[in-house]
Amino acid sequence: MAANLPPLSAIRAFEAASRHLSFTKAGDELGMTQAAVSYQIKLFEEKLGFAVFERKTRKIELTPKGALLAEGVVDAFGRLRQVFQDVTAAEATELVISSNTTFAVNWLASRMLSFQMQNPDIAVRLVSYGPWEKPAFDQADVTISACYPPPKGNLFIPIVAAEFTPMVSPQLAETIGGIKTPSDLLKLPIVDPDDPWWRIWFSAAGLPDADLAKWPTSRMGSQALEANRAIAGQGVAILTPYFCRQALRDGQLVQPFDLICEAEDEFWALSYQPLNKNSRKVRLFRDWVVSELKRDGLECPDAKPVGP
């Protein structure tokens, strides 16, 4: 039973002293003085009721009972050290990233090889969560979130603003002779008409009473899915231009208007728990994300804790 064990500090002192057969060397290993080790061994022997060391001039030797104890204690500490080493090594080299679908598909998937080439010793495990799932803030080293703010106390960096504007496939636009005014959009199917971004954009475009009710209610909940529908010609989607740059360059989508709106207090954020702020793998990933965004012309502030 645990209650019958000597104090852990005394067991540690005994384990080290039994390996070195020296109180001085045991103290050097444990960061203690020779006198402190001697005191811990005294407590150890008093708890057991028998001597574990025979003190001789300039040296110590294990008693028969001490040798029997040492065999089991040294082995147990060896296995304990190995377990900690194995777990620590795995923790140091596996980076778990929780990301929403949009960022995972439209950003991370096409760039992750770059991070892995720069950091070959870090194994990346990407856990993307669906449109209606909450991010696993407490189960990942780093979380990329949009609709869900990081928990209080987490460190976070706003990385991409929630900007939006309508986009459509050029083929669908041509079915009505092209899109020349915002009202032309209403002649085409609207992807996710219940998305509040539509109301914001149409109001900014001078159509606060735009009739979206005639289109079937749907809610993809992910720009990655909405963009795919738009590319397939199923309707006009309201999307963040930053995440659609490739589709725009390739001509899969067109952005009919320069008007881009931004949702107040909404943004994609990279966040992590305070205990990870000094983690090498987290620091390397955070700095890599920021450097990639800067290459795209985006500026990111320093990480700061989430307030109340």
C-alpha positions as CSV (number, residue, x, y, z in Angstrom):
1,M,0.0,0.0,0.0
2,A,1.1,3.5,-0.8
3,A,0.9,4.5,2.9
4,N,3.7,2.0,3.8
5,L,6.1,3.5,1.3
6,P,8.9,5.9,2.4
7,P,8.6,9.5,1.1
8,L,9.3,9.7,-2.6
9,S,12.2,12.1,-2.0
10,A,13.8,9.5,0.2
11,I,13.2,6.7,-2.5
12,R,14.8,8.9,-5.1
13,A,17.8,9.5,-2.9
14,F,18.2,5.8,-2.3
15,E,17.8,4.9,-6.0
16,A,20.6,7.3,-7.0
17,A,22.9,6.4,-4.1
18,S,22.5,2.7,-4.7
19,R,23.5,3.2,-8.4
20,H,26.5,5.4,-7.6
21,L,27.4,3.9,-4.2
22,S,28.1,7.5,-3.2
23,F,26.1,10.1,-1.4
24,T,28.1,12.8,-3.1
25,K,27.5,11.6,-6.6
26,A,23.9,11.0,-5.9
27,G,23.6,14.6,-4.7
28,D,25.2,15.9,-7.8
29,E,22.7,14.0,-10.0
30,L,19.7,15.2,-7.9
31,G,20.9,18.7,-7.3
32,M,21.3,18.1,-3.6
33,T,24.1,18.4,-1.1
34,Q,25.8,15.3,0.2
35,A,24.3,16.1,3.6
36,A,20.8,16.3,2.2
37,V,21.2,12.9,0.5
38,S,22.5,11.4,3.8
39,Y,19.5,12.9,5.6
40,Q,17.0,11.4,3.1
41,I,18.7,8.0,3.4
42,K,18.3,8.3,7.2
43,L,14.6,8.9,6.8
44,F,14.4,6.0,4.4
45,E,16.0,3.6,6.8
46,E,13.9,4.9,9.8
47,K,10.7,4.3,7.7
48,L,11.8,0.7,6.8
49,G,13.2,-0.1,10.2
50,F,16.5,-1.5,8.9
51,A,19.8,-0.2,7.4
52,V,20.2,-0.2,3.6
53,F,23.8,1.0,3.5
54,E,26.8,0.1,5.5
55,R,28.9,3.2,6.1
56,K,32.6,2.6,5.7
57,T,35.6,4.9,5.6
58,R,35.4,6.9,2.3
59,K,32.7,4.6,0.9
60,I,29.3,3.0,1.3
61,E,28.1,-0.5,0.5
62,L,24.6,-1.9,0.2
63,T,23.5,-4.2,3.0
64,P,21.8,-7.5,1.8
65,K,18.4,-6.0,2.3
66,G,19.5,-2.8,0.7
67,A,20.8,-4.7,-2.4
68,L,17.4,-6.5,-2.7
69,L,15.6,-3.2,-2.5
70,A,17.9,-1.6,-4.9
71,E,17.4,-4.2,-7.6
72,G,13.6,-3.5,-7.7
73,V,13.8,0.3,-7.1
74,V,16.5,0.9,-9.8
75,D,14.6,-1.2,-12.3
76,A,11.3,0.6,-11.5
77,F,12.9,4.1,-11.9
78,G,14.6,2.9,-15.1
79,R,11.2,1.9,-16.6
80,L,9.7,5.2,-15.3
81,R,12.4,7.2,-17.0
82,Q,11.9,5.3,-20.2
83,V,8.1,6.0,-20.1
84,F,8.7,9.7,-19.6
85,Q,11.3,9.8,-22.3
86,D,9.0,8.0,-24.8
87,V,6.0,10.2,-24.1
88,T,8.1,13.4,-24.0
89,A,9.7,12.5,-27.3
90,A,6.4,11.8,-29.0
91,E,4.9,15.0,-27.5
92,A,7.9,17.0,-28.8
93,T,7.7,15.6,-32.4
94,E,3.9,15.2,-33.1
95,L,2.0,18.4,-33.8
96,V,-1.8,18.0,-33.6
97,I,-3.7,20.8,-35.5
98,S,-7.4,21.2,-35.2
99,S,-8.8,23.2,-38.1
100,N,-12.1,24.1,-39.6
101,T,-12.9,22.7,-43.0
102,T,-12.4,26.0,-45.0
103,F,-8.9,26.7,-43.7
104,A,-7.9,23.0,-43.9
105,V,-9.0,22.5,-47.5
106,N,-8.3,25.9,-49.0
107,W,-5.1,26.8,-47.1
108,L,-3.4,24.1,-45.1
109,A,-3.7,21.2,-47.6
110,S,-1.8,22.9,-50.3
111,R,0.9,24.3,-48.1
112,M,1.6,21.6,-45.4
113,L,4.4,20.0,-47.4
114,S,6.3,23.2,-47.1
115,F,6.1,23.1,-43.3
116,Q,7.1,19.5,-43.2
117,M,10.1,20.0,-45.5
118,Q,11.3,22.7,-43.3
119,N,10.7,20.7,-40.1
120,P,11.2,17.0,-41.0
121,D,11.4,16.0,-37.4
122,I,7.8,17.1,-36.7
123,A,5.0,14.7,-37.6
124,V,1.8,16.6,-38.3
125,R,-1.7,15.2,-37.5
126,L,-4.4,17.4,-39.0
127,V,-7.8,17.0,-37.4
128,S,-10.4,18.9,-39.4
129,Y,-13.8,19.5,-37.9
130,G,-17.0,19.8,-39.8
131,P,-19.3,22.8,-40.3
132,W,-21.4,22.1,-37.2
133,E,-18.7,20.8,-34.9
134,K,-16.9,22.8,-32.3
135,P,-13.1,23.0,-32.5
136,A,-11.1,20.7,-30.1
137,F,-9.3,23.6,-28.3
138,D,-8.3,21.4,-25.4
139,Q,-7.3,18.3,-27.6
140,A,-4.9,19.9,-30.1
141,D,-1.6,21.7,-29.9
142,V,-2.9,24.4,-32.2
143,T,-6.4,25.3,-33.3
144,I,-7.6,27.2,-36.4
145,S,-11.1,28.5,-35.8
146,A,-13.5,31.0,-37.3
147,C,-17.1,30.9,-35.9
148,Y,-16.0,29.8,-32.4
149,P,-13.8,32.2,-30.4
150,P,-10.9,30.6,-28.5
151,P,-11.4,30.0,-24.8
152,K,-10.5,32.6,-22.3
153,G,-6.8,32.6,-21.5
154,N,-5.7,31.0,-24.8
155,L,-3.1,32.8,-26.8
156,F,-4.4,33.7,-30.3
157,I,-3.5,35.5,-33.5
158,P,-6.1,36.9,-35.9
159,I,-4.9,35.5,-39.2
160,V,-7.5,36.1,-41.9
161,A,-10.3,38.7,-41.8
162,A,-13.9,37.6,-42.4
163,E,-14.2,39.4,-45.7
164,F,-16.8,38.4,-48.3
165,T,-18.3,39.1,-51.7
166,P,-20.4,37.1,-54.2
167,M,-18.6,34.7,-56.6
168,V,-20.0,32.6,-59.5
169,S,-18.8,30.4,-62.2
170,P,-18.3,32.3,-65.5
171,Q,-20.5,29.7,-67.3
172,L,-23.4,30.3,-64.9
173,A,-23.0,34.1,-65.3
174,E,-23.2,33.8,-69.0
175,T,-26.6,32.1,-68.8
176,I,-28.1,35.5,-68.1
177,G,-25.8,37.4,-70.4
178,G,-23.3,38.3,-67.7
179,I,-23.6,40.1,-64.3
180,K,-23.6,43.8,-64.6
181,T,-25.5,45.0,-61.5
182,P,-26.0,43.6,-58.0
183,S,-29.6,42.9,-58.9
184,D,-28.5,40.5,-61.6
185,L,-27.3,38.1,-58.9
186,L,-30.9,37.6,-57.9
187,K,-31.6,36.1,-61.3
188,L,-29.4,33.2,-60.4
189,P,-29.7,30.5,-57.7
190,I,-28.2,31.7,-54.4
191,V,-26.1,29.3,-52.4
192,D,-27.0,29.3,-48.7
193,P,-29.4,32.3,-48.9
194,D,-29.8,32.2,-45.1
195,D,-26.1,33.1,-44.6
196,P,-26.2,36.6,-42.8
197,W,-23.3,37.7,-45.0
198,W,-25.8,38.0,-48.0
199,R,-27.9,40.6,-46.2
200,I,-24.9,42.6,-45.2
201,W,-23.5,42.6,-48.7
202,F,-26.7,43.4,-50.5
203,S,-27.4,46.3,-48.1
204,A,-23.9,47.7,-48.8
205,A,-24.6,47.3,-52.5
206,G,-27.8,49.3,-52.2
207,L,-30.3,46.5,-52.1
208,P,-31.3,46.2,-48.4
209,D,-34.6,44.5,-49.4
210,A,-33.1,41.9,-51.8
211,D,-35.5,38.9,-52.0
212,L,-33.6,35.8,-51.0
213,A,-36.7,33.9,-49.7
214,K,-37.5,32.4,-53.1
215,W,-34.4,30.2,-53.0
216,P,-34.4,26.8,-51.1
217,T,-33.1,27.1,-47.6
218,S,-29.7,25.5,-47.2
219,R,-26.7,26.0,-45.0
220,M,-23.4,24.3,-46.0
221,G,-21.6,25.9,-43.1
222,S,-18.3,25.8,-44.8
223,Q,-16.8,28.0,-47.5
224,A,-15.0,25.0,-48.9
225,L,-18.3,23.3,-49.7
226,E,-20.0,26.6,-50.8
227,A,-17.1,27.3,-53.2
228,N,-17.4,23.8,-54.7
229,R,-21.1,24.4,-55.4
230,A,-20.3,27.7,-57.1
231,I,-17.6,26.2,-59.2
232,A,-20.0,23.4,-60.2
233,G,-22.4,26.1,-61.5
234,Q,-25.0,25.4,-58.8
235,G,-25.4,29.1,-57.8
236,V,-23.8,32.3,-56.6
237,A,-21.9,31.9,-53.3
238,I,-20.7,34.5,-50.9
239,L,-17.1,33.8,-50.2
240,T,-13.8,35.2,-48.8
241,P,-11.6,36.2,-51.7
242,Y,-8.4,35.2,-49.9
243,F,-9.5,31.6,-49.8
244,C,-10.6,31.6,-53.5
245,R,-7.5,33.1,-55.1
246,Q,-6.6,29.9,-57.0
247,A,-10.1,29.4,-58.3
248,L,-10.2,33.0,-59.4
249,R,-6.8,32.8,-61.1
250,D,-7.9,29.6,-62.9
251,G,-11.1,31.1,-64.1
252,Q,-13.3,28.6,-62.2
253,L,-14.9,31.5,-60.4
254,V,-15.4,35.2,-61.1
255,Q,-15.9,38.0,-58.7
256,P,-18.4,40.3,-60.4
257,F,-18.0,43.3,-58.1
258,D,-15.2,45.1,-56.3
259,L,-17.4,45.6,-53.2
260,I,-16.0,43.5,-50.4
261,C,-17.6,43.6,-46.9
262,E,-16.1,42.5,-43.6
263,A,-18.0,41.0,-40.7
264,E,-17.4,42.9,-37.5
265,D,-15.5,41.0,-34.8
266,E,-15.2,37.9,-37.0
267,F,-11.9,36.4,-38.2
268,W,-10.0,33.2,-38.6
269,A,-7.7,32.8,-35.6
270,L,-4.8,30.6,-34.7
271,S,-4.8,29.8,-31.0
272,Y,-3.1,27.6,-28.5
273,Q,-3.2,27.0,-24.7
274,P,-0.9,29.0,-22.5
275,L,1.0,25.8,-21.5
276,N,2.1,25.5,-25.2
277,K,3.5,29.0,-25.5
278,N,7.1,27.8,-25.1
279,S,6.6,24.6,-27.1
280,R,9.1,24.4,-30.0
281,K,6.7,22.6,-32.4
282,V,3.9,25.2,-31.7
283,R,6.3,28.1,-32.1
284,L,7.6,26.7,-35.4
285,F,4.1,26.2,-36.8
286,R,2.9,29.6,-35.6
287,D,5.8,31.4,-37.1
288,W,5.5,29.4,-40.4
289,V,1.8,30.3,-40.7
290,V,2.6,34.0,-40.1
291,S,5.4,33.9,-42.7
292,E,3.1,32.3,-45.3
293,L,0.4,34.9,-44.7
294,K,3.0,37.7,-45.0
295,R,4.0,36.2,-48.4
296,D,0.4,36.7,-49.4
297,G,0.4,40.3,-48.2
298,L,-1.4,39.8,-44.9
299,E,-0.1,41.2,-41.7
300,C,-0.6,39.3,-38.4
301,P,-0.3,40.9,-34.9
302,D,1.6,39.2,-32.1
303,A,-0.1,36.5,-30.1
304,K,-2.1,37.7,-27.2
305,P,-4.3,36.1,-24.6
306,V,-8.1,35.9,-25.0
307,G,-9.7,38.4,-22.7
308,P,-12.8,38.0,-20.5
